[in-house]
Amino acid sequence: MYRWSTVYGSVMVASLGGHGRPGSELDHAVLGALFSESTVGLHVLDPQLRLVRFNTAARYVKAFALEEALGRHPREWAGDFYSGNYEATLLEVLDTGVPSLDVEVRGHLRPDQPEIVLSVSCFRLEDAAGGVLGLATAIVDITQRKRSEARLAFLEHAGGRIGTTLDIFRTAQEFAEEMVPALADTVVVEVLDSVLRGEASTPGTAMEYGALRCTGRRSAALDAERYLPSIGEAIGLSAATPFALSLSDLRPRAVGHLGPDADWLMREPVRGRRLTEAGAHSLLVLPLTARGSVIGVAHCYRNRTPHAFDEGDLALAAELADRVALCLDNARLYARERSAARVLQLSLRPARVLGHGAVETAYSYCPLGAGGDWFDVIPLSGARVALVTGDTAGRGLEAAATMGEVRAAISALAVLDLAPEEVLERLHALVTRLHGERPRRPDAAADDGRGDTTCLYLVYSPVTRRCAAASAGHPPPVLALPDGTVEYAMAPSGPPLGRGMAKYGTAEFEIAEDSVLLMSNTAMLRAVSDDPQEQLARIGDALRPVGRPLQEICDEVLYKLTPEQLENDAVLLLARTRGLGPDKVASWTLPNHPASVAEARARAERALAVWGLEQHAFTVTLVVSELVTNAVRYSDGPIAMRLILDGSAVVCEVTDDSSTVPHLRHAEEVDEGGRGLYLTWQVSRRWGTRPESRGKTIWAEVALSEDE
């Protein structure tokens, strides 16, 4: 509590007890410093809160007009500031005598000017007897400090919420949402068309950049839709405007007063009209540039906030725009790589799935995530078909390239007619080697998922109506039977390709004709649910009834299983099984004797006659004769022969107990032998061998049409 006993001018002077008597030179020196040299504004009020004295520094506190304030109550000279906690603070200290320190008082000099923040400390003045003499208030203008703190807090908050995705449109929208209403009433972000394509534009003449496209917008006005551009709308650029100049010299600009008389508004028929319709009175134009590339421009304006943008607003907005530009450039680089990966991925997938006698197929392929998911339908010998789906870990070019390598390897392994588990074992070795050739990036996580390449390999034979399936960490196929039953066709699942030890198994099961097999990528099923039974229930609802056109079923499954916002690839392959009955297959067992060659030709001729294919008898019997001759020559046990009428071809198969694989030779003119397989190759569409549990099978397909 201060005790005041001496008069200094019109002010009671406090005694500095212990340092001299009242009215001493020290007392006068202290008061002189407070009222003449102190940088803290000082008001002295009487018990009725009338201003009786103020120091020199108080004259420079913009919040109060003190020229004619002496003898008057603060409500007459404090204006907007008195209506808040300033009045309450004065009355409380006057009543209780308890000092109040560093109270923030806020107000405006005029409605069209920014807010001013004061720090007010208030003390009650008393005489030696404890009588109330009035109040003393110390006032400091902390507006700039508070603005700096608010700007730093705004930058920290906005910086953490902008650039949460590598999407140009989402990043631009995040910037607009953070700016409104914290700094501007309306914000529009426009990005160059070339940037949206993943290209970089070097600084230069703004008119060379081409169209700008709206990628983000936000307004505090409820009726803003009428003057805001639509997302994706392309807007041209006119010369000699703040937008063109900022894109040319890459400097932010503030237009403090924006009125209909501004000449450049007439050169901007679209932006100018919209600014006028919005009633904008102040404008910021922020060029967006990063890493030497021009990204676009953002413009912010005020039409509801009464005061104009100042230099501090421009500096704050420009700093945030630089951060946003870097996020947009990161999104551009990501979009460019993803676009390249998508082009590569689409070029590596099957351009079209050819029809096959074993199955009817339908598929949907949506490479939205630009990852490495794929499917394939591979014709095999004996009218069989291989159905393949798989996922390659990661996204981008590396994932797409890995997908291409794995898919090419599967195609090469499939024609060898290996068992499904053996195909996966060889793929496992390939993917392990690929991972070893590609060192982990320094910024990659400890477990970047590169080994999570999964694959489901299934072989179906229409002759036996049996499937053989093996899985490398991939979900099993879903089987829908003709009676509407839907179940998993369980296949032994080994580790993902390239991870752990290669240990795979094959499951064989019989499938009724006209059943539907569904195979998909892992992400699509996980988008449905993590529970396999719930997945099965929802897939079953989409598959039934199974007698509908297959592509209709495929589309229905895709519509029902994929979420509205699909983030990953969607790969779906459906196959309706067919069967080749006894009327399409003829098989015999022949003794291992040279006479069996003639018998084989005769039986082939009779089978062709039953099928009405007598015109192909010469070619088919030639192939049969050569294959049986080789079997007689190089094996010891009985010989099995089978003819299969597979749509557009007749498949000739000869099985013996020898594991020796024949090789195609090109005999010279003087050679007496070595032309058997060469002749077979010349007259067949394709030929090959496949291993059996005991021995091998040599097969050849004879096309029934000259176009084949």
C-alpha angles and dihedrals in degrees: 000000000000119000116209121195112149130062120237105185102309093337129091109241121221121229115238092215114208093027101070144311122301112282093025122150091258091058091050092046092053093049091045091054092047094051101034110027109022117109091211115091113239127198124186116201130187123229089276088054093248115150110249101166143359133184131240095263090056090066089066096053099106094204094074131052101212102169093102099015101103111116093012132111118252091246086069098051107017093067116179092002096064094060093068133054092314092082093044091051094051094049094046095050091044090052102041104025090224110135118239116212133201098353112175114231119188132191148126130255088209131000091246094055130080122265120273121215122204131188109218126191116186132196132181117236118220136176125234091275093052096257116151112250098172140270137301118206126191112205129194124181104229096169096117093046092050092046090051091049091047092049093049090048090048092051092048093048096043093043090058094050100044121080096023090144136033091242120115096209094046093047092050090049092050090054092050092048093051093049094051121103097350094072110357140025095224133016129186123186118201123188128193116258090233091058091054087056089053096255126132123232117208119218114274141105109353092221090064094063098075128216124356117220125207109244102164139016140169136173135181091214119096093216095046094115091082094062102028121096118242119253106267094020113143116224124188125228125240126205125251097025130118088253094054093042093050091050090048101049096021092229123136116239135204120204102199096189120033115182137155089261092068106119096211092060088073090058091056102063094175106031093035093052092048093049090051093047090050092052092234114181101176131035140194120195114196121188113215112219134152136171091002093305127117110230103175141274138284123204125195126187141177125226101146101036104078100214124070128242114275132201092271091055090049093050092048094047092046092053092050090046089056090054092047092049090056090051090048091050090051088052090049092053090047091048090050093052092043091049091050090047091049092050090049092046093050091047091053098047120087107284088212135348111242120223117261132198094224097056143010109229137201127174145178121207120186111169095191096143095046089228131136104271117136147161134202142188111208124187113227134190122280093038089291126138135208118218115198136182128170149160127225114205121247133013138262133043096327093054092046092048091049089050090053092050094047093046091050090049092051091051090051093046094045094062088057087067093229121167113266094251091051091051090054093046091055091045089051090056091048095050091046089055092047091053090051092052092052110062118214113265116246091240094049121112121252089259106028094172095244091139093056096097106139131190139182115201119189130176121197126191117200090198096061095019088225130137129210114197137178130178135206100200093310126130114263121254120266115235121206112191123209091254091060098259111144121197143146115269093219116220124183107262121215129181122299114273112278095016126101124334121335104248116150137158136197127230120202123200138161121246127202116238115266092027117141123230117201121199125174143162120274097247093057092056093045089053086062097047143310089237111089092208092053088048090052093049094051093043090050092053090053095045098052127128093037094192094076123103106291097233089052089054091047093052091046091053091049093049094049100041104042120081122235092256106043110193100176136048118283114214120175127172123182125186126186109204124233130194134220108216129203090277089066099042130061121181136175140175115226130191117249095255133117089243089065090074092068091042090052091053092049094049091048091052092052092049091050090050090054089052092047093243100122091135089067095049095103095054096041095047090048091056093044091049094052095045094048091046090056090048092051091048100047105030138058109205134065119304124231119208127189134179120198124191100214108177106271097013145046112228116211116199129182120184125193137166096252119105092199109119114221120233128211111246131190105222121209121236093258095048116109096207144010096089100103100093090034090060090045090052092049097053099035131082089223138337140188148139134261129195120246131197086263118019126333144281123232113202139180133184120220112200117228093207129057089226092064 
